């Protein structure tokens, strides 16, 4: 399996053998159940669909309920697809957990960043503050000029301005696993991971 669906538990710190502090993000990796094995003949491409976290039947619509009943799997909250390992025989109902990973592995983690709503340019684009003296008034956090007047007489698309910030898909690559707790299906990953606590993440090898 190329990866797992998991959950961000939170951040903490641990110490190595030399006493150095390592900031870590604690992740729950699985367990994930194979809900569908896609093939080139039937679906047009090769992939494995995994399901994570049980869901009540009353919260599952009929098409999805039929999809889970077909493979005798309880309804799942999150579904995601991963590439196949060519030499492995995948079957519906198989369970994958943190045993896929070991200490020292590097992973790619995809999540949804924290939503910050409508934000100004200082917070959204890390602009500098304007001076607060010599008649600036209350415009220290404003953006200033956004273009010339006579030519081109318009604002170019893509100009960095205030607007919606966060709540976007973010991928962080080359995060190292410093510890694995197989009993609790937990990964200790060095560094930060996008998203708030308890948010779903995709962990890829």
C-alpha positions as CSV (number, residue, x, y, z in Angstrom):
1,X,0.0,0.0,0.0
2,X,1.3,3.5,-0.9
3,X,-0.4,5.3,2.0
4,X,-3.1,5.5,4.6
5,X,-5.9,7.8,5.7
6,X,-5.4,9.2,9.1
7,X,-6.2,11.9,11.6
8,X,-4.1,14.7,13.2
9,X,-4.1,14.3,17.0
10,X,-2.0,17.3,17.8
11,X,1.6,18.6,18.4
12,X,4.1,17.8,21.1
13,X,7.8,17.4,21.6
14,X,10.1,14.5,22.3
15,X,13.8,14.3,23.1
16,X,16.4,12.2,21.3
17,X,19.4,10.3,22.8
18,X,21.5,13.5,23.0
19,X,18.7,15.5,24.7
20,X,17.8,17.6,21.7
21,X,14.2,18.7,21.4
22,X,12.3,17.4,18.4
23,X,8.9,19.1,17.6
24,X,6.5,16.4,16.4
25,X,3.0,16.0,15.1
26,X,1.1,13.0,16.4
27,X,-1.0,11.3,13.8
28,X,-3.4,8.4,13.9
29,X,-2.7,6.2,10.8
30,X,-5.6,3.9,10.1
31,X,-6.8,1.3,10.5
32,X,-8.1,1.5,6.9
33,X,-10.2,-1.1,5.1
34,X,-10.1,-1.9,1.4
35,X,-13.5,-1.0,0.0
36,X,-12.8,-1.4,-3.7
37,X,-10.0,-2.6,-6.0
38,X,-10.1,-0.7,-9.3
39,X,-8.7,-2.4,-12.5
40,X,-7.9,-1.1,-16.0
41,X,-10.4,-3.4,-17.6
42,X,-13.4,-2.3,-15.5
43,X,-12.5,1.3,-14.3
44,X,-9.9,2.4,-16.8
45,X,-7.1,2.7,-14.3
46,X,-5.4,0.8,-11.4
47,X,-6.1,2.0,-7.8
48,X,-7.1,0.8,-4.4
49,X,-9.9,2.5,-2.5
50,X,-9.6,2.7,1.3
51,X,-12.2,3.6,3.9
52,X,-11.5,5.2,7.3
53,X,-13.6,5.7,10.5
54,X,-17.0,4.0,10.8
55,X,-20.2,6.0,10.0
56,X,-23.7,5.4,11.2
57,X,-26.0,3.9,8.6
58,X,-28.6,6.6,9.0
59,X,-26.0,9.2,7.8
60,X,-25.1,7.2,4.7
61,X,-27.0,7.7,1.5
62,X,-28.4,4.7,-0.5
63,X,-25.8,4.6,-3.3
64,X,-22.9,4.6,-0.8
65,X,-24.7,2.1,1.4
66,X,-25.0,-0.3,-1.6
67,X,-21.3,0.3,-2.3
68,X,-20.4,-0.9,1.2
69,X,-22.9,-3.7,1.3
70,X,-21.5,-5.1,-1.9
71,X,-18.1,-5.8,-0.2
72,X,-19.6,-6.5,3.3
73,X,-17.9,-3.5,4.9
74,X,-19.5,-1.2,7.4
75,X,-20.1,2.4,6.2
76,X,-17.0,4.6,6.3
77,X,-16.7,8.4,6.8
78,X,-13.7,9.0,4.5
79,X,-12.8,7.3,1.2
80,X,-9.5,7.8,-0.6
81,X,-7.7,6.1,-3.5
82,X,-4.0,5.1,-3.6
83,X,-1.7,3.6,-6.2
84,X,-1.2,-0.2,-6.2
85,X,2.0,-2.0,-5.3
86,X,2.3,-4.2,-8.5
87,X,3.4,-7.4,-6.7
88,X,0.7,-7.3,-4.0
89,X,-2.7,-9.1,-4.2
90,X,-5.4,-6.6,-3.0
91,X,-8.8,-7.9,-1.9
92,X,-11.8,-6.1,-0.4
93,X,-12.0,-6.3,3.3
94,X,-8.3,-6.2,3.9
95,X,-7.2,-4.0,6.8
96,X,-4.0,-1.8,6.7
97,X,-2.6,0.1,9.7
98,X,0.6,1.8,10.9
99,X,2.5,-1.4,10.2
100,X,3.1,0.1,6.7
101,X,5.6,2.6,8.2
102,X,8.7,2.3,10.3
103,X,11.0,4.8,12.1
104,X,13.1,6.8,9.7
105,X,10.7,6.7,6.8
106,X,9.9,9.9,4.9
107,X,6.3,10.6,4.1
108,X,4.1,13.1,2.2
109,X,1.1,14.4,4.1
110,X,-1.9,16.2,2.6
111,X,-4.5,18.0,4.6
112,X,-6.8,21.0,4.7
113,X,-5.3,24.1,6.3
114,X,-7.1,26.1,9.0
115,X,-9.8,28.4,7.7
116,X,-9.1,32.0,8.6
117,X,-12.0,33.7,6.8
118,X,-11.5,37.1,5.2
119,X,-8.0,38.3,6.1
120,X,-6.0,41.4,5.3
121,X,-2.7,41.6,3.4
122,X,-0.6,41.7,6.5
123,X,-1.9,38.3,7.6
124,X,-2.6,36.8,4.2
125,X,0.5,37.8,2.3
126,X,2.9,38.8,5.1
127,X,3.2,42.4,3.9
128,X,5.0,45.0,6.0
129,X,3.1,47.6,8.0
130,X,3.1,51.1,6.7
131,X,4.5,53.9,8.9
132,X,2.2,55.0,11.7
133,X,3.3,58.7,11.8
134,X,3.3,61.8,9.5
135,X,-0.4,61.9,8.8
136,X,-1.0,58.2,8.0
137,X,-4.1,58.1,10.1
138,X,-5.6,54.6,10.5
139,X,-4.2,53.1,7.2
140,X,-1.1,51.4,8.6
141,X,-2.5,47.9,7.8
142,X,-3.8,49.0,4.3
143,X,-2.2,47.8,1.1
144,X,-1.3,51.1,-0.4
145,X,-1.2,51.6,-4.2
146,X,-2.3,48.7,-6.3
147,X,-1.4,50.2,-9.7
148,X,-1.0,53.3,-11.9
149,X,-3.9,55.5,-12.8
150,X,-3.5,56.7,-16.4
151,X,-1.8,53.5,-17.7
152,X,-2.8,50.7,-17.6
153,X,-5.9,52.1,-15.8
154,X,-6.8,48.8,-14.3
155,X,-5.7,46.3,-11.6
156,X,-3.9,43.2,-13.0
157,X,-5.5,39.8,-12.2
158,X,-3.7,38.0,-9.4
159,X,-2.8,41.1,-7.4
160,X,-2.1,40.3,-3.8
161,X,-5.0,41.8,-1.9
162,X,-7.3,41.0,1.1
163,X,-9.5,38.0,0.7
164,X,-10.3,34.5,1.7
165,X,-7.4,32.9,3.5
166,X,-6.9,29.2,4.5
167,X,-9.3,26.2,4.2
168,X,-7.3,25.0,1.2
169,X,-5.6,21.7,0.3
170,X,-2.0,21.7,1.4
171,X,0.7,19.1,0.9
172,X,3.9,18.9,2.9
173,X,6.7,16.6,1.6
174,X,9.6,14.8,3.1
175,X,8.4,14.7,6.7
176,X,10.4,12.1,8.7
177,X,8.8,9.6,11.0
178,X,10.8,9.6,14.3
179,X,8.7,7.0,16.2
180,X,5.9,4.5,15.5
181,X,3.4,3.2,18.1
182,X,1.9,0.1,16.5
183,X,-0.4,-0.7,19.4
184,X,-2.2,2.6,19.1
185,X,-1.6,3.1,15.3
186,X,0.2,6.3,15.9
187,X,3.0,8.0,14.0
188,X,5.3,10.7,15.5
189,X,6.2,12.9,12.5
190,X,8.9,15.6,12.8
191,X,7.6,19.0,12.1
192,X,4.1,20.5,11.5
193,X,1.2,19.1,9.5
194,X,-1.5,21.3,7.8
195,X,-4.9,21.5,9.5
196,X,-6.4,21.7,13.0
197,X,-6.6,18.9,15.5
198,X,-8.8,15.9,14.6
199,X,-8.7,16.8,10.9
200,X,-8.4,14.0,8.4
201,X,-5.1,13.8,6.5
202,X,-3.7,11.6,3.8
203,X,-0.3,9.9,4.6
204,X,1.7,8.8,1.6
205,X,4.9,6.9,1.4
